[in-house]
Amino acid sequence: MNQIILKNVTKRFPTKSGEQIVAVNDFNLEIKEGEIFSFLGPSGCGKTTTLRMVAGFEDLSEGEIYLGDKLVSSSKKKHYIPPEERGLGMVFQAFAVWPHLNVFENVAFPLKVQKKSKAKINEEVNRALAHTNLKGLENIYPSDLSGGQQQRIALARAIVTNPKIMLLDEPLSNLDPKLREHMRFEIKELQEKFNFTIIFVTHDQSEAMAMSDRMLVMDMGNIVQIDTPANLYNNPINKFVYGFLGQSNFVDIVFEDGKIYPINSKEQELSMDWRKDFKGKYATIASRPNEVIINNGDNGFRTKIEKRIYLTSGIEYHVLFGEQKIRIHTSHEDIYEVGDNVNVEFVNPSWYDLDSDDKEEERIQRQVI
């Protein structure tokens, strides 16, 4: 069963110049019951706006939204159900806990709005506190708690009404990396216990990959690709998706006289075959830094180490392919010095049409509207 359905959903905002920008462009999306579905994309791409329309905080310019079989927003039918009547749980980036209320009062607030009995409030709040590891902190105020504990208050408040759908908008971005990773597992455990459907909005690729059953990648108000995390990572539909889902190398190449060269550099050819399905003589090859082989033997493109950076996971080297810089990740055992001559080979690179990304200016503009 589909829990969340968006049909031709569009949202336009006026800009400071008096024009309109399409923040969300003709969204069609179905999210299954019990699914964790992530919206992933750069700042200003429209993911939070979409979430706010599902929540009822933003009107639609066009289209319809259904929660289950219930129509909650329709621009054409002038139909709108307010947020408090949509049965949603919500957690935001800033936690949004009330500093003048203690933990129990914060979590109980939605039930008081619904005018539940005192006995019911005590029962449901204690249940939510138990599931979010907040038992014993009922009388503590948020200012005396850590960021992780404040985030748990927000989660407890979101689940206390037994929602079928949870909307999470960058809920972990204000936490330190170690706590953020821990909270990912806690959210997944809560989802498994309560079987609610989650829309998870983030710009953090690793977070979306770890959390999601399925996810979409957005760019400038448009859905670019929807799939499972594994399929998105291994089969990105275009260069934008490839580059957004993890660290990437892109090398522009040219095919001349039966040989392949880095663009603007014919001093040395690349040891690979031109793909027959590519028309013309230009292309871009893409690879992950850990999918590039570096050695000091005889095979590969001859270059030298420009920079070496020690990471917790290994070593990152920077080398030049003609005039283009790429990054290579190796284990700590593979040690080369800056200035060393090495050979570099791409392992099964992805191929894309060579195109200039003329959309970056618009992406920046969208972040400040």
N, C-alpha and C positions, 0 to 999 in steps of 0.2 A: 504494500500500500504506500502511495506517495503522501508524505506528511506535509510537505511545503511545495507549492506550485506557483511559479511566476509565469504569466502569459503576456508577452509583448510589453514588458514593463520598461517605461522610459521616464527619466527625470531630467528636467532642464532647470538650470539656475541662471539668473541674470548676472552679468559681470559688471565690474565697475565702469566699463565703457558704455554700458547700456545694451550690449549684445547679450545673446544667450549661449551658454555652453551646455552640451549634452553630457551630463555626468554619468548617466546610465542609459545605454542605447539598446532598446528592443531586446530586453532580457527574456529568454525562454529557458526555464529551468525546473526540474523535478527532483526533489530530495526525498529519499525513501525513509520510512519509519525506522527509528533506531540507528540511523546512519550518522556518522561524524563527517560533516562536509565542510571543507575549508575554502574560503575566498582568499586567494593569494595574488598580490600585485603590488606595484610601487605606490608610494604616497600619491594621492590625487587620482587614482584610477577608477574610483567609484565603489569600492567594496563596502566601506562604512555607510555610504548613502544607501546602498542596496539593503544592508542590514536594518537601517533605520526605517526604510519603507516596510519591511517585513514586520518590524516591531510596531509600526503605526506612528512613529515620530515624524515622518515625512509623508506628505501627500504624493500621489502619483501624478505625473504629467499625462501619461497614457498607460493603459494596460490593466491587468487584474492580478490580485494575489489571493490564493486560497491556502488555508491551514486545514489540512485534511479535506473534507468535502464542504467546508464552510468558507464562503466568500467574505473576506475581511476588508478588501480595498478594490474599488473599481472607479476609474476616472469617468468612463462612459455612463455608468449607471448612477453616478454620484453617491456611491455607497462607501461608507467608512465606519469601521468599528474601532473604538479607541484602544490604546495599548493595554489598559487595565482590564479589558474584557476579552483579550486575545489568549489568555492562559499561558503566557510565556514567562520563562525565567531569563534574567539578563545579568551579565557581568561585564563591567566596562574596564577600560585601561586604568582609570584613576581610582578603581575600587568603589568610590562613591559611598563609603560608610559614613554615618553621621557621628561626628566627634562628641556630641553632647549626650549620646545614648550609649549605654554599655552593650556588651556583646549580645546578651539575651534580647534587649530592646531593639537592637538593630535587626536581628534575625526575625523577631516577631512582628516587625512593622507591617509587612504585606498582609499578614493575617488579621491585624487590627483594622487595616483599611477594609478588608472583606467582612469585618464585624463578626469574626469567629468567637466562640465562647472561650472563657478563660481556660477551661479544662482542655479544649481542643488546641488552643495556642500553646499551652505547656507541653502537651503531647508531641505536637509537630515540631516545635522548636528544639526540644530535647533530642528528637530523632535526627534532625538536621545537624545539630551540634555534634552528635555522636559520629555521624558519617563524615564529618569534616575535621575530626580530631580537635574539637574545641571544648569538650567537656571539662568542667572545672574552671573555665574562664568566663562564666556567665556574667559576673559582676565587674569585669575589667573593662576599662574604656580603651578605644582604639589607639589613642596616643601612647598607651603603655605597652603596645604590642608591636611585634616585628612586621615587616612588609608582607611576609608569607602568611602570618596569622590574620592580618587585615584582609588579604586576598581570600582566605578561608571564610571570613565573615561574609564577604560578598557572595561566595559560592553557597554558603549555608542559607543566606537570605533568598538566593535564586531557587533553591530546591525545596524550600519549606512549604511551598504551595502545591507541590507535586505536579510540576508542569510537564507537558508532553514534549515541549520544545524549549531548548536553551539557546540563547543568542550570546556569543562571547566575542567581544570586540577588543582585540589586542589585550587580553586579560593578564598576560604574563610579562609584558614588555617593561614594566617598572621593577621587576625583580632581578636579582643578580643571576648570572648564568647557572650556577649550581642549583639554586632554589627553583629557577624557571624549569629546569629539566625535571626536578622532583615533582613539581606541580602538574606537569604534563601527565605523569602517571596517575596522580591523584584524580585528575579530571576524567581520564579514561576509566578508572576504577568506578567513579561515581556513575558514569554513563552506563557501564555494564550492570551496576546494581539497579539502576532506575529505568534503564532502557529508553531514556529520552533521546530525541533527535537533536543534534547539535549543528548549528552554523558557527563556524570558528573563523573569525576575520583576523588576518595577520599579514605582515610583510616579511616575516621570518620564514625562509624556505625550509630550514631543518625542522622548525616547529610544525609547519603544515605537513611535512612528509611523515613525521613521527606520529601525529595525531589522527590523520585522516583515513577514512575508508575510500572516499573519493575527494577530489578537489578540482577547482577551476583556477586558471590563470587569467587575470584581467589586464587590459591595457587601455587606458584612455576611454573608459566607459564601455568597452566591448569585451565579451567573452572570447578569449583566444583559443582555449583548449580545455576540455573537461575529460578527466580520466582518473584512474587510480594513481597513487603516488609513483609506483614502480613504472607504470606505462608512460606517465608524463616524463619521468627522468630519462627513461631509456629510448623513448620515441617522441621527442618534442616535435611539434608540428612546424615550427619555424625557428629562426635564429633568436628571436626575442625570448621565447619559452626556454630554449636551450640555455641562454645566458642568464635567465632569472633563476633557474633551478640549480644553483650551485656554482662553484668557481669554474671559469671557462677560459679557454684560449681560442682566439679567432685569428686565422692567418689568411689574408687575401692572396690569391694565386692567379697566375696567367699561364695559358697553354699556347706555346709558340714552337713551330718547327718540330712538333712531336715531343716536346719536352715541357716540364712544369717548373715554373720559377716562382719564388715569392714576388709579389707585385713590386715594380720599381727596382728590382734587383736581379740581374741576369748573371751574376758572378758564379752562381752554383745552382744546379738543378735539384729538384726534390726526387727522391727515389720512390715514386708511386705512379700508378696509371691514371690517366684522365678518365673520369666516368663518362660512359657513352651517352647517358641520358641528359647530359648537360650541354645545352646549345650555347654557341658563342665560345669565347676563349677566357672568360673570367669566372671565378667562383670563390667561395670562402670555405675553408675547412675548419672544423671545430673539434676540440678535444678537451677533456678534463685534465687538470695538472697531474693527476696520478695515473693518467693513461698515456703518458709520454715517456719513452725509454731514453735514458741518458747513459752513455758509455764512452770509453776512451779507445774503442776499437776502430774498425774500418768502415762499419755500416752506418748510414744515416747522413744527415745534413751537418757539415762541419761548422762549428761555431765556438764560442768561448763563454765561460761563466762571467756574467756581468755583476751579479749580486748573489749573496747567500744569506738566508734568514733561517735561524733555528726556531722551530715550532714544537709544541708539545707532542704533536703526532708524527713529526719527522723533520725533514729539511726542505725548504723551498729555494729553488734556484731560478734566477732570471737569465735568459739567454736571448740573443737576437736572431731572428729569421730575416735576413736582409735588413730592412729598416724597421721590422716589427718585433716587438718584445713579447715573449711568452714566458709562462711560469711552469715549473716542473716540481712535483713533489716526490721525494724519495724517503726511504727509511733513514734512521740516524746512522746506519752502517755505511751508507753510500756518501762518502765525503770527498768533495772536490773543492779546490781553492779558487777564489776569485782570480780570473785571468787564465785558468786552465783551459786548454783546447779540448773539446769534447764533441762527440757525435750525438745527434738527436733524431729520434724516429717517432712518428705518430702511429698509434695502434688503432686501426679501424676508425679513422676520424669520420664525423658526420659532414655532409656536404650541403651547402646552401648557396642560393644565388647571391651574387655580389650586389649589394645594394647599400646606398648611403642612408643612415638612420637620420631622417630629417624631422623626426617626431620628438626629439629630446626637448626642444624649446617649448613645445606644447605641454609636455609632461611637467616641466618646471612651472609653467604658468598655472596649471591645474592645482599645484600644491599651495598656491597663495590666494586662490579665489575664495 
